[in-house]
């Protein structure tokens, strides 16, 4: 199988991840933080070491905290539901947001009466229009700005430094969804004015499913959204107020965390970026040779990485995806990719979304050539 669905989850994982998870399952898959015995203490150390590796990755210091949770969707729910919104608060999102943000904010809007605004984009280039953003913020000041770093539909790298700098001029709370970027692009908490950064362990960090989290990079306090056992102060019905315990109810998935720790030790951001950027540019060049193809790309290719969406005239996205799977053993993703806003600009409803190619570190030039040949044979 040629696997081109890395935007959903990277596969395969580094061998180190499989070995670490097997060792954890066999030797210390116990309840960390809930026992004084040596194996439980060792499991707790692995969790602490994983937090420290994430802090190193984002250049965090003592003012930065890492919360580990089962998925980035849960992380974004904890952040957004944890904020003290009131009716009339204006929350800005990009048109590239995933439903982990879009549906969560929609629910909060129904319950609390917040107002959701989309950041403007240039419909020709599919890129954020910063001049219009500045004007929009001046007219309707943001309470919160929540943006993804890399679009999971087009691979567009949003100008997050400029966007979040603008938001902070109005003291807005800033949230970065780094699900498609942490481990692939440089994310430096000293340069990016994000109060919270959400990440997925199983995507560009090359860890397993079952572990994700968020980085707290400011003094903004979140209310508890998920509560339960923490293994400490158990007679107290209130959650502990220390971080990360306040946001980490339930047993930790020590096996997944062990896999993420191994992935973080393996990770080389510069090397992965160089490989995926080279492969992305090669893929785009090859796809332009396919007759009747429509590519959905940002205008500036330097603001593009890893993900390419397209359609071919005469095919529904899901039908072409099935052909690639059954006839060529090529795995791609089709549909609307849990991103409800951007498709009105891509104008691909008739095709039922796009065919999405998600490249990863373990993909090769020869696999791109095989894909080009398969599409040329249609």
HUQUI-V18390 format. One record per pair of residues at least 24 apart in sequence whose ideal C-beta (glycine too) atoms are under 10 Angstrom apart, sorted by the first residue. I is the first residue (numbers start at 1). J is the second residue. D is the distance in whole Angstrom. If there is no record, write none. Layout:
I/J/D ; I/J/D
//
This chain:
1/325/9 ; 1/328/10 ; 1/329/5 ; 1/330/8 ; 1/331/6 ; 2/324/9 ; 2/328/8 ; 2/329/7 ; 2/330/5 ; 2/331/7 ; 2/332/9 ; 2/363/8 ; 2/364/9 ; 2/366/9 ; 2/367/5 ; 2/368/9 ; 2/370/6 ; 2/371/7 ; 2/374/9 ; 3/329/10 ; 3/330/8 ; 3/331/5 ; 3/332/9 ; 3/358/9 ; 3/359/10 ; 3/360/8 ; 3/362/8 ; 3/363/8 ; 3/367/9 ; 4/283/9 ; 4/307/10 ; 4/308/9 ; 4/324/9 ; 4/330/6 ; 4/331/6 ; 4/332/5 ; 4/333/8 ; 4/355/9 ; 4/356/8 ; 4/357/5 ; 4/358/6 ; 4/359/7 ; 4/360/8 ; 4/363/7 ; 4/367/8 ; 4/368/9 ; 4/371/7 ; 5/321/10 ; 5/330/10 ; 5/331/5 ; 5/332/6 ; 5/333/5 ; 5/334/10 ; 5/356/8 ; 5/357/8 ; 5/358/5 ; 5/359/10 ; 5/360/9 ; 6/180/10 ; 6/203/8 ; 6/204/8 ; 6/206/10 ; 6/276/9 ; 6/306/7 ; 6/307/8 ; 6/331/10 ; 6/333/10 ; 6/357/9 ; 6/358/4 ; 6/359/6 ; 6/360/3 ; 6/361/8 ; 6/362/8 ; 6/363/7 ; 7/150/9 ; 7/151/9 ; 7/152/5 ; 7/153/9 ; 7/155/8 ; 7/179/9 ; 7/180/7 ; 7/203/7 ; 7/204/9 ; 7/306/7 ; 7/307/5 ; 7/308/10 ; 7/309/10 ; 7/333/7 ; 7/337/8 ; 7/356/6 ; 7/357/8 ; 7/358/3 ; 7/359/8 ; 7/360/9 ; 8/152/8 ; 8/202/9 ; 8/203/8 ; 8/331/10 ; 8/333/6 ; 8/337/9 ; 8/338/10 ; 8/356/9 ; 8/358/7 ; 9/200/8 ; 9/201/10 ; 9/202/5 ; 9/203/6 ; 9/206/10 ; 9/207/10 ; 9/208/9 ; 9/209/6 ; 9/358/9 ; 9/360/9 ; 10/183/9 ; 10/184/10 ; 10/200/10 ; 10/202/7 ; 10/203/6 ; 10/204/7 ; 10/205/8 ; 10/206/5 ; 10/207/9 ; 10/208/10 ; 10/263/9 ; 10/358/8 ; 10/359/10 ; 10/360/5 ; 10/361/7 ; 10/362/8 ; 11/202/9 ; 11/206/9 ; 11/331/9 ; 11/358/10 ; 11/360/7 ; 11/362/8 ; 12/206/9 ; 12/360/9 ; 12/361/10 ; 12/362/6 ; 13/202/9 ; 13/206/6 ; 13/207/7 ; 13/208/7 ; 13/259/7 ; 13/262/9 ; 13/263/7 ; 13/266/9 ; 13/360/10 ; 13/362/9 ; 14/206/6 ; 14/207/9 ; 14/259/10 ; 14/262/7 ; 14/263/6 ; 14/265/9 ; 14/266/5 ; 14/267/9 ; 14/361/9 ; 14/362/9 ; 15/262/9 ; 15/266/9 ; 16/206/9 ; 16/259/9 ; 16/261/10 ; 16/262/4 ; 16/263/7 ; 16/265/7 ; 16/266/5 ; 17/206/7 ; 17/207/6 ; 17/208/6 ; 17/256/10 ; 17/258/9 ; 17/259/5 ; 17/260/8 ; 17/261/9 ; 17/262/5 ; 17/263/5 ; 17/264/10 ; 17/265/10 ; 17/266/7 ; 18/208/9 ; 18/259/8 ; 18/262/9 ; 19/258/10 ; 19/259/9 ; 19/262/7 ; 20/46/9 ; 20/207/10 ; 20/208/9 ; 20/255/9 ; 20/257/10 ; 20/258/5 ; 20/259/6 ; 20/260/9 ; 20/261/7 ; 20/262/4 ; 20/263/8 ; 20/265/9 ; 20/266/10 ; 21/207/9 ; 21/208/6 ; 21/210/10 ; 21/254/10 ; 21/255/5 ; 21/256/7 ; 21/257/10 ; 21/258/6 ; 21/259/4 ; 21/260/9 ; 21/261/10 ; 21/262/8 ; 22/255/9 ; 22/258/9 ; 22/259/9 ; 23/255/9 ; 23/258/7 ; 23/262/9 ; 24/253/10 ; 24/254/6 ; 24/255/5 ; 24/256/9 ; 24/257/8 ; 24/258/4 ; 24/259/8 ; 24/261/9 ; 24/262/9 ; 25/254/9 ; 25/255/5 ; 25/258/9 ; 25/259/10 ; 26/255/10 ; 27/258/10 ; 28/254/7 ; 28/255/9 ; 28/258/8 ; 29/253/9 ; 29/254/6 ; 29/255/5 ; 29/258/9 ; 30/251/10 ; 30/254/7 ; 31/229/10 ; 31/231/7 ; 31/251/5 ; 31/252/8 ; 31/254/8 ; 32/231/8 ; 32/251/8 ; 32/252/5 ; 32/253/10 ; 32/254/5 ; 32/257/8 ; 33/229/10 ; 33/230/7 ; 33/231/5 ; 33/232/7 ; 33/245/9 ; 33/248/9 ; 33/251/9 ; 33/252/7 ; 33/254/10 ; 34/229/8 ; 34/230/9 ; 34/231/4 ; 34/232/9 ; 34/234/10 ; 34/251/8 ; 34/252/9 ; 35/231/8 ; 40/231/9 ; 40/254/10 ; 42/254/10 ; 43/252/8 ; 43/254/5 ; 43/255/10 ; 43/257/9 ; 43/258/8 ; 44/231/10 ; 44/252/9 ; 44/254/9 ; 46/252/9 ; 46/254/7 ; 46/257/6 ; 46/258/6 ; 46/260/10 ; 46/261/6 ; 46/262/10 ; 47/211/10 ; 47/244/10 ; 47/248/9 ; 47/252/6 ; 47/253/10 ; 47/254/7 ; 47/257/6 ; 47/258/9 ; 47/260/10 ; 47/261/8 ; 49/257/9 ; 49/258/10 ; 49/261/6 ; 49/264/9 ; 49/265/9 ; 50/201/9 ; 50/207/9 ; 50/211/8 ; 50/213/9 ; 50/252/10 ; 50/254/10 ; 50/256/10 ; 50/257/5 ; 50/258/8 ; 50/259/10 ; 50/260/6 ; 50/261/4 ; 50/262/9 ; 50/263/10 ; 50/264/7 ; 50/265/10 ; 51/213/9 ; 51/215/10 ; 51/244/8 ; 51/257/9 ; 51/261/10 ; 52/261/10 ; 52/264/9 ; 53/205/10 ; 53/260/8 ; 53/261/6 ; 53/262/10 ; 53/263/9 ; 53/264/4 ; 53/265/7 ; 53/267/9 ; 54/182/8 ; 54/183/10 ; 54/197/10 ; 54/199/8 ; 54/201/10 ; 54/205/9 ; 54/213/7 ; 54/215/7 ; 54/260/9 ; 54/261/10 ; 54/264/7 ; 55/189/9 ; 55/215/8 ; 56/264/8 ; 57/182/7 ; 57/183/7 ; 57/186/10 ; 57/187/7 ; 57/188/10 ; 57/189/10 ; 57/199/9 ; 57/205/8 ; 57/215/10 ; 57/264/7 ; 57/267/7 ; 57/269/8 ; 58/178/9 ; 58/182/8 ; 58/186/9 ; 58/187/5 ; 58/188/7 ; 58/189/5 ; 58/190/9 ; 58/192/9 ; 58/194/10 ; 58/197/7 ; 58/199/9 ; 58/215/6 ; 58/217/8 ; 59/186/9 ; 59/187/8 ; 59/188/5 ; 59/189/6 ; 59/190/6 ; 59/191/8 ; 59/192/10 ; 60/188/9 ; 60/189/5 ; 60/190/8 ; 60/197/10 ; 60/215/7 ; 60/216/9 ; 60/217/7 ; 61/189/8 ; 61/190/8 ; 61/217/10 ; 63/189/9 ; 63/216/9 ; 63/217/8 ; 63/218/8 ; 63/219/8 ; 64/189/6 ; 64/190/9 ; 64/197/9 ; 64/215/6 ; 64/216/7 ; 64/217/5 ; 64/218/9 ; 65/214/9 ; 65/215/7 ; 65/216/4 ; 65/217/8 ; 65/242/10 ; 65/243/5 ; 65/244/6 ; 65/246/10 ; 65/247/9 ; 66/197/10 ; 66/199/9 ; 66/213/6 ; 66/214/8 ; 66/215/6 ; 66/216/8 ; 66/243/9 ; 66/244/7 ; 67/196/9 ; 67/198/10 ; 67/212/10 ; 67/213/5 ; 67/214/5 ; 67/215/8 ; 67/216/7 ; 67/222/9 ; 67/243/7 ; 67/244/4 ; 67/245/9 ; 67/246/9 ; 67/247/5 ; 67/248/6 ; 68/201/9 ; 68/211/6 ; 68/212/8 ; 68/213/4 ; 68/214/9 ; 68/244/7 ; 68/247/9 ; 68/248/7 ; 68/252/7 ; 68/253/8 ; 68/256/9 ; 68/257/6 ; 68/260/8 ; 69/198/9 ; 69/201/10 ; 69/211/8 ; 69/212/6 ; 69/213/5 ; 69/214/7 ; 69/226/8 ; 69/244/9 ; 69/247/7 ; 69/248/7 ; 69/249/9 ; 69/250/9 ; 69/252/9 ; 69/253/9 ; 70/201/9 ; 70/209/9 ; 70/210/6 ; 70/211/7 ; 70/212/7 ; 70/213/9 ; 70/226/10 ; 70/250/8 ; 70/252/9 ; 70/253/6 ; 70/256/8 ; 71/100/9 ; 71/179/10 ; 71/198/10 ; 71/200/7 ; 71/201/9 ; 71/202/9 ; 71/209/8 ; 71/210/8 ; 71/211/8 ; 71/212/5 ; 71/213/9 ; 72/98/9 ; 72/100/6 ; 72/177/7 ; 72/178/9 ; 72/179/5 ; 72/182/10 ; 72/198/5 ; 72/199/6 ; 72/200/4 ; 72/201/8 ; 72/202/9 ; 72/203/8 ; 72/211/10 ; 72/212/4 ; 72/213/8 ; 72/214/8 ; 73/98/8 ; 73/99/8 ; 73/100/4 ; 73/101/9 ; 73/103/9 ; 73/104/8 ; 73/179/9 ; 73/198/9 ; 73/200/9 ; 73/212/8 ; 73/338/10 ; 74/100/9 ; 74/198/10 ; 74/212/7 ; 74/213/9 ; 74/214/9 ; 74/225/9 ; 74/226/7 ; 74/247/10 ; 75/100/8 ; 75/177/9 ; 75/179/9 ; 75/196/9 ; 75/197/9 ; 75/198/4 ; 75/199/8 ; 75/200/8 ; 75/212/5 ; 75/213/6 ; 75/214/4 ; 75/215/10 ; 75/247/9 ; 76/100/5 ; 76/101/6 ; 76/103/10 ; 76/104/6 ; 76/105/9 ; 76/146/8 ; 76/175/8 ; 76/177/7 ; 76/179/9 ; 76/196/9 ; 76/198/5 ; 76/212/9 ; 76/214/8 ; 77/101/9 ; 77/103/9 ; 77/104/5 ; 77/107/9 ; 77/108/10 ; 77/198/10 ; 77/225/6 ; 77/226/8 ; 78/104/10 ; 78/196/9 ; 78/198/9 ; 78/213/10 ; 78/214/7 ; 78/222/7 ; 78/223/9 ; 78/224/8 ; 78/225/5 ; 78/226/6 ; 78/247/6 ; 78/248/10 ; 79/104/9 ; 79/144/10 ; 79/146/8 ; 79/173/9 ; 79/175/6 ; 79/177/10 ; 79/195/9 ; 79/196/5 ; 79/197/10 ; 79/198/7 ; 79/214/6 ; 79/216/9 ; 79/220/9 ; 79/222/6 ; 79/225/9 ; 79/247/9 ; 80/104/5 ; 80/105/6 ; 80/107/9 ; 80/108/6 ; 80/114/10 ; 80/144/8 ; 80/146/7 ; 80/173/10 ; 80/175/7 ; 80/196/9 ; 80/198/10 ; 80/222/9 ; 80/225/9 ; 81/105/10 ; 81/107/8 ; 81/108/7 ; 81/111/9 ; 81/112/10 ; 81/222/8 ; 81/223/8 ; 81/224/9 ; 81/225/4 ; 81/226/9 ; 82/196/9 ; 82/214/10 ; 82/220/9 ; 82/221/8 ; 82/222/3 ; 82/223/5 ; 82/224/7 ; 82/225/5 ; 82/226/10 ; 82/246/10 ; 82/247/8 ; 83/108/9 ; 83/112/10 ; 83/114/10 ; 83/143/9 ; 83/144/7 ; 83/146/10 ; 83/173/6 ; 83/175/9 ; 83/195/10 ; 83/196/9 ; 83/220/8 ; 83/221/9 ; 83/222/7 ; 83/223/8 ; 83/225/10 ; 84/112/10 ; 84/143/10 ; 84/173/10 ; 84/220/10 ; 84/221/9 ; 84/222/9 ; 84/223/7 ; 85/109/9 ; 85/111/9 ; 85/112/5 ; 85/113/8 ; 85/114/5 ; 85/143/7 ; 85/144/8 ; 85/173/10 ; 86/112/7 ; 86/113/8 ; 86/114/8 ; 86/143/9 ; 87/111/10 ; 87/112/6 ; 87/113/3 ; 87/114/7 ; 87/115/9 ; 88/112/9 ; 88/113/7 ; 88/114/7 ; 88/115/7 ; 88/143/9 ; 89/113/8 ; 89/114/5 ; 89/115/7 ; 89/116/10 ; 89/141/10 ; 89/142/9 ; 89/143/4 ; 89/144/7 ; 89/173/10 ; 90/114/7 ; 90/115/5 ; 90/116/8 ; 90/117/6 ; 90/136/10 ; 90/137/9 ; 90/140/5 ; 90/141/7 ; 90/142/6 ; 90/143/6 ; 90/144/8 ; 90/145/9 ; 90/170/10 ; 90/172/9 ; 91/115/7 ; 91/116/5 ; 91/117/7 ; 91/142/7 ; 91/143/6 ; 91/144/5 ; 91/145/8 ; 91/146/7 ; 91/172/9 ; 91/173/9 ; 91/175/9 ; 92/116/8 ; 92/117/5 ; 92/118/7 ; 92/119/6 ; 92/120/10 ; 92/133/8 ; 92/136/8 ; 92/137/8 ; 92/140/9 ; 92/142/5 ; 92/143/9 ; 92/144/7 ; 92/145/5 ; 92/146/7 ; 92/147/8 ; 92/163/9 ; 92/166/10 ; 92/167/8 ; 92/172/8 ; 92/174/10 ; 93/117/8 ; 93/118/6 ; 93/119/7 ; 93/144/9 ; 93/145/8 ; 93/146/5 ; 93/147/7 ; 93/148/9 ; 93/175/9 ; 93/177/10 ; 93/341/8 ; 94/118/7 ; 94/119/5 ; 94/120/10 ; 94/121/8 ; 94/128/7 ; 94/133/10 ; 94/145/9 ; 94/146/8 ; 94/147/5 ; 94/148/6 ; 94/149/10 ; 94/151/8 ; 94/156/9 ; 94/158/6 ; 94/160/10 ; 94/163/8 ; 94/177/9 ; 94/341/8 ; 94/342/9 ; 95/119/7 ; 95/120/9 ; 95/121/6 ; 95/126/9 ; 95/128/9 ; 95/148/10 ; 95/151/9 ; 95/153/10 ; 95/339/8 ; 95/340/9 ; 95/341/4 ; 95/342/5 ; 95/343/9 ; 95/344/8 ; 95/345/6 ; 95/346/10 ; 96/121/8 ; 96/126/9 ; 96/128/9 ; 96/147/8 ; 96/148/5 ; 96/149/10 ; 96/150/8 ; 96/151/4 ; 96/152/8 ; 96/153/7 ; 96/154/7 ; 96/156/7 ; 96/158/7 ; 96/177/9 ; 96/180/10 ; 96/339/6 ; 96/341/7 ; 96/342/5 ; 96/345/10 ; 97/146/7 ; 97/147/7 ; 97/148/6 ; 97/151/9 ; 97/152/9 ; 97/177/7 ; 97/338/10 ; 97/339/7 ; 97/340/8 ; 97/341/6 ; 97/342/8 ; 98/148/7 ; 98/151/9 ; 98/152/6 ; 98/153/9 ; 98/177/7 ; 98/179/7 ; 98/180/9 ; 98/337/8 ; 98/338/5 ; 98/339/6 ; 98/340/9 ; 98/341/10 ; 99/336/9 ; 99/337/9 ; 99/338/4 ; 99/339/7 ; 99/340/6 ; 99/341/10 ; 100/148/10 ; 100/177/7 ; 100/179/8 ; 100/198/8 ; 100/200/9 ; 100/338/8 ; 101/146/6 ; 101/147/9 ; 101/148/7 ; 101/175/8 ; 101/177/6 ; 101/179/10 ; 101/198/9 ; 101/339/10 ; 101/341/10 ; 102/146/10 ; 102/338/8 ; 102/339/8 ; 102/340/5 ; 102/341/7 ; 103/338/9 ; 103/340/8 ; 104/146/9 ; 105/144/9 ; 105/146/7 ; 106/340/9 ; 114/143/8 ; 114/144/8 ; 115/140/8 ; 115/143/9 ; 116/144/10 ; 116/146/10 ; 116/341/10 ; 117/142/8 ; 117/145/10 ; 118/341/6 ; 118/342/10 ; 118/344/10 ; 119/145/8 ; 119/146/10 ; 119/147/7 ; 119/158/9 ; 119/163/7 ; 119/166/10 ; 119/341/10 ; 121/156/9 ; 121/158/10 ; 121/298/10 ; 121/341/10 ; 121/342/9 ; 121/345/7 ; 122/298/10 ; 122/299/8 ; 122/345/10 ; 123/344/10 ; 123/345/6 ; 123/346/10 ; 123/347/9 ; 124/299/7 ; 124/345/10 ; 125/156/10 ; 125/297/9 ; 125/298/6 ; 125/299/3 ; 125/300/7 ; 125/303/9 ; 126/151/9 ; 126/153/10 ; 126/154/6 ; 126/156/6 ; 126/296/7 ; 126/297/7 ; 126/298/5 ; 126/299/7 ; 126/300/10 ; 126/303/10 ; 126/304/10 ; 126/342/8 ; 126/345/6 ; 126/346/8 ; 127/154/10 ; 127/156/7 ; 127/157/10 ; 127/158/8 ; 127/159/8 ; 127/298/5 ; 127/299/6 ; 127/300/7 ; 127/303/7 ; 127/304/10 ; 128/156/9 ; 128/158/6 ; 128/159/6 ; 128/160/9 ; 128/162/8 ; 128/163/7 ; 128/298/10 ; 128/303/10 ; 130/159/6 ; 130/162/6 ; 130/163/7 ; 130/166/8 ; 133/159/9 ; 133/162/8 ; 133/163/7 ; 133/166/6 ; 133/167/9 ; 134/162/9 ; 134/166/6 ; 134/169/9 ; 136/166/10 ; 137/163/10 ; 137/166/6 ; 137/167/7 ; 137/169/7 ; 137/170/6 ; 137/172/8 ; 138/166/10 ; 138/169/9 ; 138/170/9 ; 140/170/10 ; 141/167/10 ; 141/169/9 ; 141/170/5 ; 141/171/9 ; 141/172/8 ; 142/166/9 ; 142/167/6 ; 142/168/10 ; 142/169/10 ; 142/170/6 ; 142/171/9 ; 142/172/4 ; 142/173/8 ; 142/174/9 ; 143/167/10 ; 143/170/9 ; 143/171/9 ; 143/172/6 ; 143/173/7 ; 144/172/6 ; 144/173/4 ; 144/174/7 ; 144/175/7 ; 144/195/9 ; 144/220/10 ; 145/170/9 ; 145/172/5 ; 145/173/8 ; 145/174/5 ; 145/175/7 ; 145/176/9 ; 145/193/10 ; 145/194/9 ; 145/195/10 ; 146/172/10 ; 146/173/9 ; 146/174/8 ; 146/175/4 ; 146/176/8 ; 146/177/7 ; 146/194/10 ; 146/196/9 ; 146/198/9 ; 147/174/8 ; 147/175/7 ; 147/176/6 ; 147/177/7 ; 147/194/9 ; 148/175/10 ; 148/176/8 ; 148/177/4 ; 148/178/8 ; 148/179/7 ; 148/180/7 ; 148/181/8 ; 148/198/9 ; 148/339/9 ; 149/176/6 ; 149/177/7 ; 149/178/5 ; 149/179/8 ; 149/180/7 ; 149/181/4 ; 149/182/8 ; 149/184/9 ; 149/185/7 ; 149/187/7 ; 149/192/9 ; 149/194/9 ; 149/197/9 ; 149/198/10 ; 149/199/10 ; 149/204/10 ; 150/177/9 ; 150/178/8 ; 150/179/8 ; 150/180/4 ; 150/181/5 ; 150/182/10 ; 150/184/8 ; 150/185/7 ; 150/203/10 ; 150/204/8 ; 150/303/10 ; 150/304/9 ; 150/305/6 ; 150/306/7 ; 150/307/7 ; 151/180/7 ; 151/296/10 ; 151/298/8 ; 151/304/9 ; 151/305/10 ; 151/307/7 ; 151/309/9 ; 151/337/9 ; 151/339/7 ; 151/342/7 ; 152/177/9 ; 152/179/7 ; 152/180/5 ; 152/203/9 ; 152/306/10 ; 152/307/7 ; 152/309/10 ; 152/333/9 ; 152/337/6 ; 152/338/8 ; 152/339/6 ; 152/342/9 ; 152/356/8 ; 152/358/8 ; 153/296/7 ; 153/307/7 ; 153/308/10 ; 153/309/6 ; 153/333/10 ; 153/336/8 ; 153/337/5 ; 153/338/9 ; 153/339/5 ; 153/341/10 ; 153/342/5 ; 153/343/8 ; 153/346/8 ; 153/348/10 ; 153/353/9 ; 153/354/7 ; 153/356/7 ; 154/295/9 ; 154/296/5 ; 154/297/6 ; 154/298/6 ; 154/304/8 ; 154/307/7 ; 154/308/8 ; 154/309/6 ; 154/337/10 ; 154/339/9 ; 154/342/7 ; 154/345/10 ; 154/346/8 ; 154/354/9 ; 154/356/9 ; 155/180/8 ; 155/276/10 ; 155/280/7 ; 155/284/10 ; 155/296/9 ; 155/297/8 ; 155/298/8 ; 155/301/10 ; 155/303/9 ; 155/304/5 ; 155/305/5 ; 155/306/5 ; 155/307/3 ; 155/308/6 ; 155/309/8 ; 155/356/9 ; 155/357/9 ; 155/358/9 ; 155/359/9 ; 156/296/9 ; 156/297/8 ; 156/298/4 ; 156/299/10 ; 156/300/9 ; 156/303/6 ; 156/304/6 ; 156/305/9 ; 156/307/8 ; 156/342/9 ; 157/181/8 ; 157/184/10 ; 157/185/7 ; 157/298/8 ; 157/300/9 ; 157/302/8 ; 157/303/5 ; 157/304/7 ; 157/305/6 ; 157/306/10 ; 158/298/9 ; 158/303/8 ; 159/303/8 ; 160/185/10 ; 160/187/9 ; 160/191/10 ; 160/192/6 ; 160/193/9 ; 160/194/8 ; 161/188/10 ; 161/191/7 ; 161/192/6 ; 161/193/8 ; 161/194/10 ; 163/192/10 ; 163/193/9 ; 163/194/10 ; 164/191/10 ; 164/192/6 ; 164/193/4 ; 164/194/6 ; 164/195/9 ; 165/191/10 ; 165/192/9 ; 165/193/6 ; 166/193/9 ; 167/193/7 ; 167/194/9 ; 167/195/10 ; 168/193/5 ; 168/194/10 ; 168/195/9 ; 169/193/10 ; 173/218/8 ; 173/220/6 ; 173/222/10 ; 174/217/9 ; 174/218/8 ; 174/220/9 ; 175/214/9 ; 175/220/10 ; 176/214/10 ; 176/215/9 ; 176/217/9 ; 177/214/10 ; 178/203/9 ; 178/204/8 ; 178/205/10 ; 178/214/9 ; 178/215/8 ; 179/203/6 ; 179/204/8 ; 179/205/10 ; 179/212/8 ; 180/204/6 ; 180/305/9 ; 180/306/8 ; 180/307/7 ; 180/358/9 ; 181/205/10 ; 181/305/8 ; 181/306/9 ; 182/215/9 ; 182/267/10 ; 182/269/9 ; 183/207/9 ; 183/263/8 ; 183/264/8 ; 183/267/6 ; 183/268/9 ; 183/269/6 ; 183/272/7 ; 183/273/9 ; 183/361/10 ; 184/267/10 ; 184/269/7 ; 184/272/6 ; 184/273/6 ; 184/276/7 ; 184/277/9 ; 184/305/7 ; 184/306/7 ; 184/360/9 ; 184/361/9 ; 185/269/7 ; 185/272/9 ; 185/273/7 ; 185/276/10 ; 185/305/7 ; 185/306/10 ; 186/269/7 ; 186/270/9 ; 186/273/8 ; 187/215/9 ; 187/269/9 ; 189/215/7 ; 189/216/10 ; 189/217/5 ; 189/218/9 ; 190/217/9 ; 192/217/8 ; 193/217/9 ; 193/218/9 ; 194/218/8 ; 195/219/9 ; 195/220/5 ; 195/222/10 ; 196/220/7 ; 196/222/8 ; 199/260/10 ; 201/253/10 ; 201/256/7 ; 201/257/8 ; 201/259/8 ; 201/260/5 ; 201/261/10 ; 201/263/7 ; 201/264/9 ; 202/256/9 ; 202/259/9 ; 202/260/9 ; 202/263/9 ; 203/358/9 ; 203/360/9 ; 204/267/9 ; 204/269/9 ; 204/272/8 ; 204/273/10 ; 204/276/9 ; 204/305/10 ; 204/306/8 ; 204/360/8 ; 204/361/9 ; 205/260/7 ; 205/263/6 ; 205/264/7 ; 205/266/10 ; 205/267/7 ; 206/259/9 ; 206/260/9 ; 206/262/9 ; 206/263/4 ; 206/264/9 ; 206/266/7 ; 206/267/7 ; 206/272/8 ; 206/360/8 ; 206/361/7 ; 206/362/9 ; 207/256/7 ; 207/257/9 ; 207/258/9 ; 207/259/5 ; 207/260/4 ; 207/261/8 ; 207/262/8 ; 207/263/4 ; 207/264/7 ; 207/266/10 ; 207/267/9 ; 208/253/9 ; 208/255/8 ; 208/256/5 ; 208/257/9 ; 208/258/9 ; 208/259/4 ; 208/260/7 ; 208/262/9 ; 208/263/8 ; 209/253/9 ; 209/256/7 ; 209/259/9 ; 210/253/5 ; 210/255/8 ; 210/256/4 ; 210/257/8 ; 210/259/8 ; 210/260/9 ; 211/252/9 ; 211/253/6 ; 211/254/9 ; 211/255/9 ; 211/256/4 ; 211/257/5 ; 211/258/9 ; 211/259/7 ; 211/260/5 ; 211/261/9 ; 211/263/10 ; 212/256/9 ; 212/260/9 ; 213/244/9 ; 213/247/9 ; 213/248/9 ; 213/257/10 ; 213/260/9 ; 214/244/10 ; 214/247/8 ; 216/243/7 ; 216/244/8 ; 216/247/9 ; 221/246/9 ; 222/246/8 ; 222/247/7 ; 224/249/8 ; 225/249/10 ; 226/250/8 ; 267/361/10 ; 268/361/9 ; 271/361/8 ; 272/306/10 ; 272/360/9 ; 272/361/5 ; 273/305/7 ; 273/306/9 ; 273/361/10 ; 275/359/9 ; 275/360/9 ; 275/361/6 ; 275/362/9 ; 275/363/9 ; 275/364/10 ; 276/305/6 ; 276/306/5 ; 276/307/10 ; 276/359/6 ; 276/360/7 ; 276/361/7 ; 276/363/8 ; 277/301/9 ; 277/302/9 ; 277/304/9 ; 277/305/6 ; 277/306/8 ; 277/359/10 ; 278/365/8 ; 279/305/10 ; 279/306/8 ; 279/359/5 ; 279/360/9 ; 279/361/9 ; 279/363/6 ; 279/364/8 ; 279/365/7 ; 279/367/9 ; 279/368/7 ; 280/304/7 ; 280/305/6 ; 280/306/6 ; 280/307/8 ; 280/308/7 ; 280/357/9 ; 280/359/6 ; 280/363/10 ; 280/368/10 ; 281/305/10 ; 282/359/10 ; 282/365/6 ; 282/368/6 ; 282/369/9 ; 282/372/10 ; 283/307/10 ; 283/308/6 ; 283/357/7 ; 283/359/7 ; 283/363/9 ; 283/365/9 ; 283/367/10 ; 283/368/5 ; 283/369/10 ; 283/371/8 ; 283/372/9 ; 284/308/6 ; 284/310/10 ; 284/357/10 ; 284/368/10 ; 285/368/9 ; 285/372/10 ; 286/365/9 ; 286/368/6 ; 286/369/7 ; 286/371/8 ; 286/372/4 ; 286/373/10 ; 286/375/9 ; 286/376/10 ; 287/312/10 ; 287/357/8 ; 287/368/9 ; 287/371/8 ; 287/372/7 ; 287/375/8 ; 289/372/7 ; 289/375/9 ; 289/376/7 ; 290/371/10 ; 290/372/7 ; 290/374/10 ; 290/375/5 ; 290/376/6 ; 290/378/8 ; 291/375/9 ; 291/376/8 ; 291/378/9 ; 292/378/9 ; 293/355/10 ; 293/375/8 ; 294/346/9 ; 294/347/9 ; 294/348/8 ; 294/351/8 ; 294/354/9 ; 295/354/10 ; 296/342/9 ; 296/343/10 ; 296/345/9 ; 296/346/5 ; 296/347/10 ; 296/348/7 ; 296/354/6 ; 296/355/10 ; 296/356/9 ; 305/359/9 ; 306/357/9 ; 306/358/7 ; 306/359/5 ; 306/360/8 ; 306/361/10 ; 306/363/9 ; 307/333/10 ; 307/337/9 ; 307/356/7 ; 307/357/7 ; 307/358/5 ; 307/359/7 ; 308/354/9 ; 308/355/9 ; 308/356/7 ; 308/357/5 ; 308/358/8 ; 308/359/8 ; 309/333/9 ; 309/334/10 ; 309/337/8 ; 309/342/10 ; 309/343/10 ; 309/346/8 ; 309/348/8 ; 309/353/8 ; 309/354/4 ; 309/355/7 ; 309/356/5 ; 309/357/7 ; 309/358/10 ; 310/348/10 ; 310/351/10 ; 310/354/6 ; 310/355/6 ; 310/356/8 ; 310/357/8 ; 310/375/9 ; 311/346/9 ; 311/348/6 ; 311/350/9 ; 311/351/5 ; 311/352/9 ; 311/353/8 ; 311/354/6 ; 311/355/7 ; 312/351/9 ; 312/355/8 ; 312/375/7 ; 312/378/7 ; 313/351/9 ; 314/351/10 ; 314/378/9 ; 315/351/7 ; 315/355/8 ; 315/378/8 ; 316/350/8 ; 316/351/6 ; 316/352/5 ; 316/353/9 ; 316/355/10 ; 317/348/8 ; 317/350/10 ; 317/351/5 ; 317/352/5 ; 317/353/5 ; 317/354/6 ; 317/355/5 ; 317/356/9 ; 318/351/9 ; 318/352/6 ; 318/353/8 ; 318/355/9 ; 319/351/10 ; 319/352/9 ; 319/355/10 ; 320/351/9 ; 320/354/10 ; 320/355/6 ; 320/375/9 ; 320/378/8 ; 321/353/10 ; 321/354/10 ; 321/355/6 ; 321/356/9 ; 323/374/8 ; 323/375/10 ; 323/377/10 ; 323/378/7 ; 324/355/8 ; 324/357/10 ; 324/371/8 ; 324/374/6 ; 324/375/8 ; 324/378/9 ; 327/374/7 ; 327/377/9 ; 327/378/9 ; 328/370/7 ; 328/371/8 ; 328/373/9 ; 328/374/4 ; 328/375/9 ; 328/377/8 ; 329/370/9 ; 329/374/9 ; 330/357/9 ; 330/367/8 ; 330/370/7 ; 330/371/6 ; 330/374/6 ; 330/375/9 ; 331/357/10 ; 331/358/10 ; 332/356/6 ; 332/357/6 ; 332/358/8 ; 332/371/9 ; 333/357/8 ; 333/358/7
//
